[in-house]
């Protein structure tokens, strides 16, 4: 017993036994990694694109477009804009991403018998088209829609607003990934 404490000292396994236990955990982790690799599992990598630059036209200041632009630039692509023209940027872009719709929607889907809102549906809608600078369509006009339900309580309006914003941010991140996968599948030649 430790003289300064009324609790008995905890016994620890001998040093050799601890090393053996750590080694067994390490071997198990290594074996599971090998198994996952053998089954075809791989972490999602940054997509590769068949083009080096993209001009974004249409709804350019919207949340999904801003996030998409950031991710494209992080992936090594040059993004050009019609809002910030610098000379002949339109001719310099390999492809043109035209954004028709980028909007957030909130719809009431559940009410109490007294008419109070109990459930909302949050939607993120993104409609776009990809073409070459000469006008050849690479991705037809395509609409992506993400939906999510959210419980609502009038007494917790402030926390509900925060929860709505978090859900919209999650949908925005998912939408960016969906569009990136579509862009990565394009063959420009």
Contact map, one row per residue, 1 for C-alpha under 8 A:
111011111000000000000000000000000000000000000000000000000000000000000000000000000000000000000000000000000000000000000000000000000000000000000000000000000000000000000000000000000000000000000
111111111000000000000000000000000000000000000000000000000000000000000000000000000000000000000000000000000000000000000000000000000000000000000000000000000000000000000000000000000000000000000
111111000000000000000000000000000000000000000000000000000000000000000000000000000000000000000000000000000000000000000000000000000000000000000000000000000000000000000000000000000000000000000
011111000000000000000000000000000000000000000000000000000000000000000000000000000000000000000000000000000000000000000000000000000000000000000000000000000000000000000000000000000000000000000
111111110000000000000000000000000000000000000000000000000000000000000000000000000000000000000000000000000000000000000000000000000000000000000000000000000000000000000000000000000000000000000
111111110000000000000000000000000000000000000000000000000000000000000000000000000000000000000000000000000000000000000000000000000000000000000000000000000000000000000000000000000000000000000
110011111000000000000000000000000000000000000000000000000000000000000000000000000000000000000000000000000000000000000000000000000000000000000000000000000000000000000000000000000000000000000
110011111100000000000000000000000000000000000000000000000000000000000000000000000000000000000000000000000000000000000000000000000000000000000000000000000000000000000000000000000000000000000
110000111110000000000000000000000000000000000000000000000000000000000000000000000000000000000000000000000000000000000000000000000000000000000000000000000000000000000000000000000000000000000
000000011111000000000000000000000000000000000000000000000000000000000000000000000000000000000000000000000000000000000000000000000000000000000000000000000000000000000000000000000000000000000
000000001111100000000000000000000000000000000000000000000000000000000000000000000000000000000000000000000000000000000000000000000000000000000000000000000000000000000000000000000000000000000
000000000111110000000000000000000000000000000000000000000000000000000000000000000000000000000000000000000000000000000000000000000000000000000000000000000000000000000000000000000000000000000
000000000011111011000000000000000000000000000000000000000000000000000000000000000000000000000000000000000000000000000000000000000000000000000000000000000000000000000000000000000000000000000
000000000001111111000000000000000000000000000000000000000000000000000000000000000000000000000000000000000000000000000000000000000000000000000000000000000000000000000000000000000000000000000
000000000000111111100000000000000000000000000000000000000000000000000000000000000000000000000000000000000000000000000000000000000000000000000000000000000000000000000000000000000000000000000
000000000000011111110000000000000000000000000000000000000000000000000000000000000000000000000000000000000000000000000000000000000000000000000000000000000000000000000000000000000000000000000
000000000000111111111000000000000000000000000000000000000000000000000000000000000000000000000000000000000000000000000000000000000000000000000000000000000000000000000000000000000000000000000
000000000000111111111100000000000000000000000000000000000000000000000000000000000000000000000000000000000000000000000000000000000000000000000000000000000000000000000000000000000000000000000
000000000000001111111110000000000000000000000000000000000000000000000000000000000000000000000000000000000000000000000000000000000000000000000000000000000000000000000000000000000000000000000
000000000000000111111111000000000000000000000000000000000000000000000000000000000000000000000000000000000000000000000000000000000000000000000000000000000000000000000000000000000000000000000
000000000000000011111111100000000000000000000000000000000000000000000000000000000000000000000000000000000000000000000000000000000000000000000000000000000000000000000000000000000000000000000
000000000000000001111111110000000000000000000000000000000000000000000000000000000000000000000000000000000000000000000000000000000000000000000000000000000000000000000000000000000000000000000
000000000000000000111111111000000000000000000000000000000000000000000000000000000000000000000000000000000000000000000000000000000000000000000000000000000000000000000000000000000000000000000
000000000000000000011111111100000000000000000000000000000000000000000000000000000000000000000000000000000000000000000000000000000000000000000000000000000000000000000000000000000000000000000
000000000000000000001111111110000000000000000000000000000000000000000000000000000000000000000000000000000000000000000000000000000000000000000000000000000000000000000000000000000000000000000
000000000000000000000111111111000000000000000000000000000000000000000000000000000000000000000000000000000000000000000000000000000000000000000000000000000000000000000000000000000000000000000
000000000000000000000011111111100000000000000000000000000000000000000000000000000000000000000000000000000000000000000000000000000000000000000000000000000000000000000000000000000000000000000
000000000000000000000001111111110000000000000000000000000000000000000000000000000000000000000000000000000000000000000000000000000000000000000000000000000000000000000000000000000000000000000
000000000000000000000000111111111000000000000000000000000000000000000000000000000000000000000000000000000000000000000000000000000000000000000000000000000000000000000000000000000000000000000
000000000000000000000000011111111100000000000000000000000000000000000000000000000000000000000000000000000000000000000000000000000000000000000000000000000000000000000000000000000000000000000
000000000000000000000000001111111110000000000000000000000000000000000000000000000000000000000000000000000000000000000000000000000000000000000000000000000000000000000000000000000000000000000
000000000000000000000000000111111111000000000000000000000000000000000000000000000000000000000000000000000000000000000000000000000000000000000000000000000000000000000000000000000000000000000
000000000000000000000000000011111111100000000000000000000000000000000000000000000000000000000000000000000000000000000000000000000000000000000000000000000000000000000000000000000000000000000
000000000000000000000000000001111111110000000000000000000000000000000000000000000000000000000000000000000000000000000000000000000000000000000000000000000000000000000000000000000000000000000
000000000000000000000000000000111111111000000000000000000000000000000000000000000000000000000000000000000000000000000000000000000000000000000000000000000000000000000000000000000000000000000
000000000000000000000000000000011111111111000000000000000000000000000000000000000000000000000000000000000000000000000000000000000000000000000000000000000000000000000000000000000000000000000
000000000000000000000000000000001111111111000000000000000000000000000000000000000000000000000000000000000000000000000000000000000000000000000000000000000000000000000000000000000000000000000
000000000000000000000000000000000111111110000000000000000000000000000000000000000000000000000000000000000000000000000000000000000000000000000000000000000000000000000000000000000000000000000
000000000000000000000000000000000011111110000000000000000000000000000000000000000000000000000000000000000000000000000000000000000000000000000000000000000000000000000000000000000000000000000
000000000000000000000000000000000001111111000000000000000000000000000000000000000000000000000000000000000000000000000000000000000000000000000000000000000000000000000000000000000000000000000
000000000000000000000000000000000001111111100000000000000000000000000000000000000000000000000000000000000000000000000000000000000000000000000000000000000000000000000000000000000000000000000
000000000000000000000000000000000001100111110000000000000000000000000000000000000000000000000000000000000000000000000000000000000000000000000000000000000000000000000000000000000000000000000
000000000000000000000000000000000000000011111000000000000000000000000000000000000000000000000000000000000000000000000000000000000000000000000000000000000000000000000000000000000000000000000
000000000000000000000000000000000000000001111100000000000000000000000000000000000000000000000000000000000000000000000000000000000000000000000000000000000000000000000000000000000000000000000
000000000000000000000000000000000000000000111110000000000000000000000000000000000000000000000000000000000000000000000000000000000000000000000000000000000000000000000000000000000000000000000
000000000000000000000000000000000000000000011111000000000000000000000000001000000000000000000000000000000000000000000000000000000000000000000000000000000000000000000000000000000000000000000
000000000000000000000000000000000000000000001111100000000000000000000000001000000000000000000000000000000000000000000000000000000000000000000000000000000000000000000000000000000001100100000
000000000000000000000000000000000000000000000111110000000000000000000000000000000000000000000000000000000000000000000000000000000000000000000000000000000000000000000000000000000000000100000
000000000000000000000000000000000000000000000011111100000000000000000000000000000000000000000000000000000000000000000000000000000000000000000000000000000000000000000000000000000000001111000
000000000000000000000000000000000000000000000001111100000000000000000000000000000000000000000000000000000000000000000000000000000000000000000000000000000000000000000000000000000000000101110
000000000000000000000000000000000000000000000000111111000000000000000000000010000000000000000110000000000000000000000000000000000000000000000000000000000000000000000000000000000000000000010
000000000000000000000000000000000000000000000000111111000000000000000000000111000000000000001100000000000000000000000000000000000000000000000000000000000000000000000000000000000000000000000
000000000000000000000000000000000000000000000000001111100000000000000000000011110000000000011110000000000000000000000000000000000000000000000000000000000000000000000000000000000000000000000
000000000000000000000000000000000000000000000000001111110000000000000000000011110000000000001111100000000000000000000000000000000000000000000000000000000000000000000000000000000000000000000
000000000000000000000000000000000000000000000000000011111000000000000000000000111100000011001111100000000000000000000000000000000000000000000000000000000000000000000000000000000000000000000
000000000000000000000000000000000000000000000000000001111101000000000000000000111100000000000001111000000000000000000000000000000000000000000000000000000000000000000000000000000000000000000
000000000000000000000000000000000000000000000000000000111111000000000000000000001100000000000001111000000000000000000000000000000000000000000000000000000000000000000000000000000000000000000
000000000000000000000000000000000000000000000000000000011111000000000000000000000000000000000000011100000000000000000000000000000000000000000000000000000000000000000000000000000000000000000
000000000000000000000000000000000000000000000000000000001111110010000000000000000000000000000000001111000000000000000000000000000000000000000000000000000000000000000000000000000000000000000
000000000000000000000000000000000000000000000000000000011111110011000000000000001010000000000000001000000000000000000000000000000000000000000000000000000000000000000000000000000000000000000
000000000000000000000000000000000000000000000000000000000011111011000000000000000000000000000000000000000000000000000000000000000000000000000000000000000000000000000000000000000000000000000
000000000000000000000000000000000000000000000000000000000011111111000000000000000000000000000000000001100000000000000000000000000000000000000000000000000000000000000000000000000000000000000
000000000000000000000000000000000000000000000000000000000000111111100000000000000000000000000000000001000000000000000000000000000000000000000000000000000000000000000000000100000000000000000
000000000000000000000000000000000000000000000000000000000000011111110000000000000000000000000000000001000000000000000000000000000000000000000000000000000000000000000000000110110000000000000
000000000000000000000000000000000000000000000000000000000011111111111000000000000000000000000000000001000000000000000000000000000000000000000000000000000000000000000000000000000000000000000
000000000000000000000000000000000000000000000000000000000001111111111100000000000000000000000000000000000000000000000000000000000000000000000000000000000000000000000000000000000000000000000
000000000000000000000000000000000000000000000000000000000000001111111110000000000000000000000000000000000000000000000000000000000000000000000000000000000000000000000000000110010000000000000
000000000000000000000000000000000000000000000000000000000000000111111111000000000000000000000000000000000000000000000000000000000000000000000000000000000000000000000000000000010001000000000
000000000000000000000000000000000000000000000000000000000000000011111111100000100000000000000000000000000000000000000000000000000000000000000000000000000000000000000000000000000000000000000
000000000000000000000000000000000000000000000000000000000000000001111111110000000000000000000000000000000000000000000000000000000000000000000000000000000000000000000000000000000000000000000
000000000000000000000000000000000000000000000000000000000000000000111111111000000000000000000000000000000000000000000000000000000000000000000000000000000000000000000000000000000000000000000
000000000000000000000000000000000000000000000000000000000000000000011111111111100000000000000000000000000000000000000000000000000000000000000000000000000000000000000000000000000000000000000
000000000000000000000000000000000000000000000000000000000000000000001111111111100000000000000000000000000000000000000000000000000000000000000000000000000000000000000000000000000000000000000
000000000000000000000000000000000000000000000000000000000000000000000111111110000000000000000000000000000000000000000000000000000000000000000000000000000000000000000000000000000000000000000
000000000000000000000000000000000000000000000110000000000000000000000011111110000000000000000000000000000000000000000000000000000000000000000000000000000000000000000000000000000000000000000
000000000000000000000000000000000000000000000000000100000000000000000001111111000000000000000000000000000000000000000000000000000000000000000000000000000000000000000000000000000000000000000
000000000000000000000000000000000000000000000000001111000000000000000001111111100000000000000000000000000000000000000000000000000000000000000000000000000000000000000000000000000000000000000
000000000000000000000000000000000000000000000000000111000000000000000001100111110000000000000000000000000000000000000000000000000000000000000000000000000000000000000000000000000000000000000
000000000000000000000000000000000000000000000000000011110000000000001001100011111000000000000000000000000000000000000000000000000000000000000000000000000000000000000000000000000000000000000
000000000000000000000000000000000000000000000000000011110000000000000000000001111101100011001000000000000000000000000000000000000000000000000000000000000000000000000000000000000000000000000
000000000000000000000000000000000000000000000000000000111001000000000000000000111111100010000000000000000000000000000000000000000000000000000000000000000000000000000000000000000000000000000
000000000000000000000000000000000000000000000000000000111000000000000000000000011111100001000000000000000000000000000000000000000000000000000000000000000000000000000000000000000000000000000
000000000000000000000000000000000000000000000000000000000001000000000000000000001111100000000000000000000000000000000000000000000000000000000000000000000000000000000000000000000000000000000
000000000000000000000000000000000000000000000000000000000000000000000000000000011111110000000000000000000000000000000000000000000000000000000000000000000000000000000000000000000000000000000
000000000000000000000000000000000000000000000000000000000000000000000000000000011111111110000000000000000000000000000000000000000000000000000000000000000000000000000000000000000000000000000
000000000000000000000000000000000000000000000000000000000000000000000000000000000001111110000000000000000000000000000000000000000000000000000000000000000000000000000000000000000000000000000
000000000000000000000000000000000000000000000000000000000000000000000000000000000000111110000000000000000000000000000000000000000000000000000000000000000000000000000000000000000000000000000
000000000000000000000000000000000000000000000000000000000000000000000000000000000000111111110000000000000000000000000000000000000000000000000000000000000000000000000000000000000000000000000
000000000000000000000000000000000000000000000000000000100000000000000000000000011000111111111000000000000000000000000000000000000000000000000000000000000000000000000000000000000000000000000
000000000000000000000000000000000000000000000000000000100000000000000000000000010100000111111000000000000000000000000000000000000000100000000000000000000000000000000000000000000000000000000
000000000000000000000000000000000000000000000000000000000000000000000000000000000000000111111100000000000000000000000000000000000000100000000000000000000000000000000000000000000000000000000
000000000000000000000000000000000000000000000000000010000000000000000000000000000000000111111100000000000000000000000000000000000000000000000000000000000000000000000000000000000000000000000
000000000000000000000000000000000000000000000000000111100000000000000000000000010000000011111111000000000000000000000000000000000000100000000000000000000000000000000000000000000000000000000
000000000000000000000000000000000000000000000000001111100000000000000000000000000000000000111111000000000000000000000000000000000001100000000000000000000000000000000000000000000000000000000
000000000000000000000000000000000000000000000000001011100000000000000000000000000000000000001111100000000000000000000000000000000111100000000000000000000000000000000000000000000000000000000
000000000000000000000000000000000000000000000000000001111000000000000000000000000000000000001111110000000000000000000000000000000111100000000000000000000000000000000000000000000000000000000
000000000000000000000000000000000000000000000000000001111000000000000000000000000000000000000011111000000000000000000000000000011110000000000000000000000000000000000000000000000000000000000
000000000000000000000000000000000000000000000000000000011100000000000000000000000000000000000001111100000000000000000000000000011100000000000000000000000000000000000000000000000000000000000
000000000000000000000000000000000000000000000000000000011111000000000000000000000000000000000000111111000000000000000000000001111000000000000000000000000000000000000000000000000000000000000
000000000000000000000000000000000000000000000000000000000110000000000000000000000000000000000000011111000000000000000000000001111000000000000000000000000000000000000000000000000000000000000
000000000000000000000000000000000000000000000000000000000010000000000000000000000000000000000000001111100000000000000000000011110000000000000000000000000000000000000000000000000000000000000
000000000000000000000000000000000000000000000000000000000010011110000000000000000000000000000000001111110000000000000000000111100000000000000000000000000000000000000000000000000000000000000
000000000000000000000000000000000000000000000000000000000000010000000000000000000000000000000000000011111000000000000000000111000000000000000000000000000000000000000000000000000000000000000
000000000000000000000000000000000000000000000000000000000000000000000000000000000000000000000000000001111100000000000000011110000000000000000000000000000000000000000001000000000000000000000
000000000000000000000000000000000000000000000000000000000000000000000000000000000000000000000000000000111110000000000000011110000000000000000000000000000000000000000000000000000000000000000
000000000000000000000000000000000000000000000000000000000000000000000000000000000000000000000000000000011111000000000001111000000000000000000000000000000000000000000000000000000000000000000
000000000000000000000000000000000000000000000000000000000000000000000000000000000000000000000000000000001111100000000001110000000000000000000000000000000000000000000000000000000000000000000
000000000000000000000000000000000000000000000000000000000000000000000000000000000000000000000000000000000111111000001011100000000000000000000000000000000000000000000000000000000000000000000
000000000000000000000000000000000000000000000000000000000000000000000000000000000000000000000000000000000011111000000111100000000000000000000000000000000000000000000000000000000000000000000
000000000000000000000000000000000000000000000000000000000000000000000000000000000000000000000000000000000001111100001111000000000000000000000000000000000000000000000000000000000000000000000
000000000000000000000000000000000000000000000000000000000000000000000000000000000000000000000000000000000001111111111110000000000000000000000000000000000000000000000000000000000000000000000
000000000000000000000000000000000000000000000000000000000000000000000000000000000000000000000000000000000000011111111100000000000000000000000000000000000000000000000000000000000000000000000
000000000000000000000000000000000000000000000000000000000000000000000000000000000000000000000000000000000000001111110000000000000000000000000000000000000000000000000000000000000000000000000
000000000000000000000000000000000000000000000000000000000000000000000000000000000000000000000000000000000000001111110000000000000000000000000000000000000000000000000000000000000000000000000
000000000000000000000000000000000000000000000000000000000000000000000000000000000000000000000000000000000000001111111000000000000000000000000000000000000000000000000000000000000000000000000
000000000000000000000000000000000000000000000000000000000000000000000000000000000000000000000000000000000000001111111100000000000000000000000000000000000000000000000000000000000000000000000
000000000000000000000000000000000000000000000000000000000000000000000000000000000000000000000000000000000001011100111111000000000000000000000000000000011100000000000000000000000000000000000
000000000000000000000000000000000000000000000000000000000000000000000000000000000000000000000000000000000000111100011111000000000000000000000000000000111000000000000000000000000000000000000
000000000000000000000000000000000000000000000000000000000000000000000000000000000000000000000000000000000001111000001111100000000000000000000000000011110000000000000000000000000000000000000
000000000000000000000000000000000000000000000000000000000000000000000000000000000000000000000000000000000111110000001111110000000000000000000000000011110000000000000000000000000000000000000
000000000000000000000000000000000000000000000000000000000000000000000000000000000000000000000000000000000111100000000011111000000000000000000000001111000000000000000000000000000000000000000
000000000000000000000000000000000000000000000000000000000000000000000000000000000000000000000000000000011110000000000001111100000000000000000000001111000000000000010011000000000000000000000
000000000000000000000000000000000000000000000000000000000000000000000000000000000000000000000000000000011100000000000000111110000000000000000000111100000000000000000001000000000000000000000
000000000000000000000000000000000000000000000000000000000000000000000000000000000000000000000000000001111000000000000000011111000000000000000000111000000000000000000001001100100000000000000
000000000000000000000000000000000000000000000000000000000000000000000000000000000000000000000000000011111000000000000000001111100000000000000011110000000000000000000000000000000000000000000
000000000000000000000000000000000000000000000000000000000000000000000000000000000000000000000000001111100000000000000000000111110000000000000011100000000000000000000000000000100000000000000
000000000000000000000000000000000000000000000000000000000000000000000000000000000000000000000000001111000000000000000000000011111000000000001111000000000000000000000000000000000000000000000
000000000000000000000000000000000000000000000000000000000000000000000000000000000000000000000000111110000000000000000000000001111100000000001110000000000000000000000000000000000000000000000
000000000000000000000000000000000000000000000000000000000000000000000000000000000000000000000000111100000000000000000000000000111110000011111100000000000000000000000000000000000000000000000
000000000000000000000000000000000000000000000000000000000000000000000000000000000000000000000011110000000000000000000000000000011111000011111000000000000000000000000000000000000000000000000
000000000000000000000000000000000000000000000000000000000000000000000000000000000000000000000011100000000000000000000000000000001111111111100000000000000000000000000000000000000000000000000
000000000000000000000000000000000000000000000000000000000000000000000000000000000000000000000111000000000000000000000000000000000111111111000000000000000000000000000000000000000000000000010
000000000000000000000000000000000000000000000000000000000000000000000000000000000000000001101111000000000000000000000000000000000011111100000000000000000000000000000000000000000000000000000
000000000000000000000000000000000000000000000000000000000000000000000000000000000000000000000000000000000000000000000000000000000011111100000000000000000000000000000000000000000000000000000
000000000000000000000000000000000000000000000000000000000000000000000000000000000000000000000000000000000000000000000000000000000011111110000000000000000000000000000000000000000000000000000
000000000000000000000000000000000000000000000000000000000000000000000000000000000000000000000000000000000000000000000000000000000011111111000000000000000000000000000000000000000000000000000
000000000000000000000000000000000000000000000000000000000000000000000000000000000000000000000000000000000000000000000000000000001111001111110000000000000000000000000000000000000000000000000
000000000000000000000000000000000000000000000000000000000000000000000000000000000000000000000000000000000000000000000000000000001111000111110000000000000000000000000000000000000000000001110
000000000000000000000000000000000000000000000000000000000000000000000000000000000000000000000000000000000000000000000000000000001110000011111100000000000000000000000000000000000000000001000
000000000000000000000000000000000000000000000000000000000000000000000000000000000000000000000000000000000000000000000000000000001100000011111100000000000000000000000000000000000000000000000
000000000000000000000000000000000000000000000000000000000000000000000000000000000000000000000000000000000000000000000000000000111100000000111110000000000000000000000000000000000000000000000
000000000000000000000000000000000000000000000000000000000000000000000000000000000000000000000000000000000000000000000000000000111000000000111111000000000000000000000000000000000000000000000
000000000000000000000000000000000000000000000000000000000000000000000000000000000000000000000000000000000000000000000000000011110000000000001111100000000000000000000000000000000000000000000
000000000000000000000000000000000000000000000000000000000000000000000000000000000000000000000000000000000000000000000000000011100000000000000111110000000000000000000000000000100000000000000
000000000000000000000000000000000000000000000000000000000000000000000000000000000000000000000000000000000000000000000000001111000000000000000011111000000000000000000000000000000000000000000
000000000000000000000000000000000000000000000000000000000000000000000000000000000000000000000000000000000000000000000000001110000000000000000001111100000000000000000000001000100000000000000
000000000000000000000000000000000000000000000000000000000000000000000000000000000000000000000000000000000000000000000000111100000000000000000000111110000000000000000000001000000000000000000
000000000000000000000000000000000000000000000000000000000000000000000000000000000000000000000000000000000000000000000000111000000000000000000000011111000000000000000010000000000000000000000
000000000000000000000000000000000000000000000000000000000000000000000000000000000000000000000000000000000000000000000011110000000000000000000000001111100000000000000000000000000000000000000
000000000000000000000000000000000000000000000000000000000000000000000000000000000000000000000000000000000000000000000011110000000000000000000000000111110000000000010000000000000000000000000
000000000000000000000000000000000000000000000000000000000000000000000000000000000000000000000000000000000000000000000111000000000000000000000000000011111000000000000000000000000000000000000
000000000000000000000000000000000000000000000000000000000000000000000000000000000000000000000000000000000000000000001111000000000000000000000000000001111101100100000000000000000000000000000
000000000000000000000000000000000000000000000000000000000000000000000000000000000000000000000000000000000000000000001100000000000000000000000000000000111111100100000000000000000000000000000
000000000000000000000000000000000000000000000000000000000000000000000000000000000000000000000000000000000000000000001000000000000000000000000000000000011111100000000000000000000000000000000
000000000000000000000000000000000000000000000000000000000000000000000000000000000000000000000000000000000000000000000000000000000000000000000000000000001111100000000000000000000000000000000
000000000000000000000000000000000000000000000000000000000000000000000000000000000000000000000000000000000000000000000000000000000000000000000000000000011111111100000000000000000000000000000
000000000000000000000000000000000000000000000000000000000000000000000000000000000000000000000000000000000000000000000000000000000000000000000000000000011111111110000000000000000000000000000
000000000000000000000000000000000000000000000000000000000000000000000000000000000000000000000000000000000000000000000000000000000000000000000000000000000001111111000000000000000000000000000
000000000000000000000000000000000000000000000000000000000000000000000000000000000000000000000000000000000000000000000000000000000000000000000000000000000001111111100000000000000000000000000
000000000000000000000000000000000000000000000000000000000000000000000000000000000000000000000000000000000000000000000000000000000000000000000000000000011001111111110000000000000000000000000
000000000000000000000000000000000000000000000000000000000000000000000000000000000000000000000000000000000000000000000000000000000000000000000000000000000000111111111000000000000000000000000
000000000000000000000000000000000000000000000000000000000000000000000000000000000000000000000000000000000000000000000000000000000000000000000000000000000000011111111100000000000000000000000
000000000000000000000000000000000000000000000000000000000000000000000000000000000000000000000000000000000000000000000000000000000000000000000000000000000000001111111110000000000000000000000
000000000000000000000000000000000000000000000000000000000000000000000000000000000000000000000000000000000000000000000000010000000000000000000000000001000000000111111111000000000000000000000
000000000000000000000000000000000000000000000000000000000000000000000000000000000000000000000000000000000000000000000000000000000000000000000000000000000000000011111111100000000000000000000
000000000000000000000000000000000000000000000000000000000000000000000000000000000000000000000000000000000000000000000000000000000000000000000000000000000000000001111111110000000000000000000
000000000000000000000000000000000000000000000000000000000000000000000000000000000000000000000000000000000000000000000000010000000000000000000000000100000000000000111111111000000000000000000
000000000000000000000000000000000000000000000000000000000000000000000000000000000000000000000000000000010000000000000000011100000000000000000000000000000000000000011111111100000000000000000
000000000000000000000000000000000000000000000000000000000000000000000000000000000000000000000000000000000000000000000000000000000000000000000000000000000000000000001111111110000000000000000
000000000000000000000000000000000000000000000000000000000000000000000000000000000000000000000000000000000000000000000000000000000000000000000000000000000000000000000111111111000000000000000
000000000000000000000000000000000000000000000000000000000000000000000000000000000000000000000000000000000000000000000000000100000000000000000000011000000000000000000011111111100000000000000
000000000000000000000000000000000000000000000000000000000000001100100000000000000000000000000000000000000000000000000000000100000000000000000000000000000000000000000001111111110000000000000
000000000000000000000000000000000000000000000000000000000000000100100000000000000000000000000000000000000000000000000000000000000000000000000000000000000000000000000000111111111000000000000
000000000000000000000000000000000000000000000000000000000000000000000000000000000000000000000000000000000000000000000000000000000000000000000000000000000000000000000000011111111100000000000
000000000000000000000000000000000000000000000000000000000000000100000000000000000000000000000000000000000000000000000000000101000000000000000001010000000000000000000000001111111110000000000
000000000000000000000000000000000000000000000000000000000000000100110000000000000000000000000000000000000000000000000000000000000000000000000000000000000000000000000000000111111111000000000
000000000000000000000000000000000000000000000000000000000000000000000000000000000000000000000000000000000000000000000000000000000000000000000000000000000000000000000000000011111111100000000
000000000000000000000000000000000000000000000000000000000000000000000000000000000000000000000000000000000000000000000000000000000000000000000000000000000000000000000000000001111111110000000
000000000000000000000000000000000000000000000000000000000000000000000000000000000000000000000000000000000000000000000000000000000000000000000000000000000000000000000000000000111111111000000
000000000000000000000000000000000000000000000010000000000000000000010000000000000000000000000000000000000000000000000000000000000000000000000000000000000000000000000000000000011111111100000
000000000000000000000000000000000000000000000010000000000000000000000000000000000000000000000000000000000000000000000000000000000000000000000000000000000000000000000000000000001111111110000
000000000000000000000000000000000000000000000000000000000000000000000000000000000000000000000000000000000000000000000000000000000000000000000000000000000000000000000000000000000111111111000
000000000000000000000000000000000000000000000000100000000000000000000000000000000000000000000000000000000000000000000000000000000000000000000000000000000000000000000000000000000011111111000
000000000000000000000000000000000000000000000011110000000000000000000000000000000000000000000000000000000000000000000000000000000000000000000000000000000000000000000000000000000001111111000
000000000000000000000000000000000000000000000000100000000000000000000000000000000000000000000000000000000000000000000000000000000000000000000000000000000000000000000000000000000000111111100
000000000000000000000000000000000000000000000000110000000000000000000000000000000000000000000000000000000000000000000000000000000000000001100000000000000000000000000000000000000000011111110
000000000000000000000000000000000000000000000000010000000000000000000000000000000000000000000000000000000000000000000000000000000000000001000000000000000000000000000000000000000000000011111
000000000000000000000000000000000000000000000000011000000000000000000000000000000000000000000000000000000000000000000000000000000001000001000000000000000000000000000000000000000000000001111
000000000000000000000000000000000000000000000000000000000000000000000000000000000000000000000000000000000000000000000000000000000000000000000000000000000000000000000000000000000000000000111
